[in-house]
Amino acid sequence: AERRRVNIFHTSPTAIRMLRKLGPDEPKKYHYRFKSMTTVGEPIEPEAWKWYYEIVGQGQAVITDTWWQTENGGFLCSTKPAMDPMKPGSTGPPMLGIYPIIYDEKAKEIPAGAGKAGNICIRNPWPGIFQTIWGDPDRYVATYYAKYNKNKNSTDWHDWPYLRGTALPGRRTATSAS
């Protein structure tokens, strides 16, 4: 960053935690000035976010946190630099046209602000959504939609399933809070 005058730093929370273990003096060895920093790929806990902002960003760089998966075809939630407030540990609001919803294990909606964890789903299709499992469309519907869609046989004018919520791919990234 120092030699090439890089002013945007794009990295993962795991890399931030590793850098943090080196101590606050490590970033101070270098002369750089980031305008913008991002964090992607996994959740970032508020303590690591604050360290990233205060030490690496010197309390001046804008942090953009995003939430997406390869299967989503793009960002689903993200802060928009200079438009949204930065909240340590929060990925930010949904992108334009994305309507997230949280369901519990019994497919009941968890109201916003309830402070309960659940399954993140998206109410509506979006341009980047993956549309099937190659050669097994029934498995696609059974895996990603059946639990949250009480009317499994309903379709729209494109013959796509009409869904109460789009369950996102069920994968988990194990992260360390240290």
Steps between C-alpha positions, in 0.01 A plus 500: 500500500779737591710448184213485253287768666209262541205676660238220505548192718277197433537204738332239718425503873740205541784710356399791726510275808842367395634854453350601833697223676820675387400798713411865439858595419524280189287723270680807635826379341365598159405832346167464324164671496196290413187682384290186495527158661274198453436181687351201318460125511383443857353688795725743686455548873470860628836493684694402185302755296589778745869401496497494118343848491707664775842340443518399133267773373640754745142598588450657156435233238143405415428132567265313270382164630314275258292185517480268204588151388624383162162336441325834551665658198572827680467697820173462688576734790768765530567841639529761229806719563416855610126420485440252782631524854778257585399257775771271641418139418198578280497425133261785433160531336371295208596607151236652275232240422612250766250426779651283774292316755598279795322169568535275803547123473122453468481740203337773710607858433713660771398867526766763432662619820413183696869432564464133404713305254341309217530408134553788261272480199418742221133570426543552128713374211783726380700508176800303628314218677606152399201328345544126528726209581636364173292203396294495821246785517284311752794479740554874459142577605506243783833623638457874476127573501282224646561584867389862465242477223162369614362499144765301316303462178439868433689655208519839333465587132858379433407166662738579785391394847315777680664519839430656834875512556809391318719291724863568434746216446552317825866530573687618802837666529667423829672809630715564800424786734856518626 
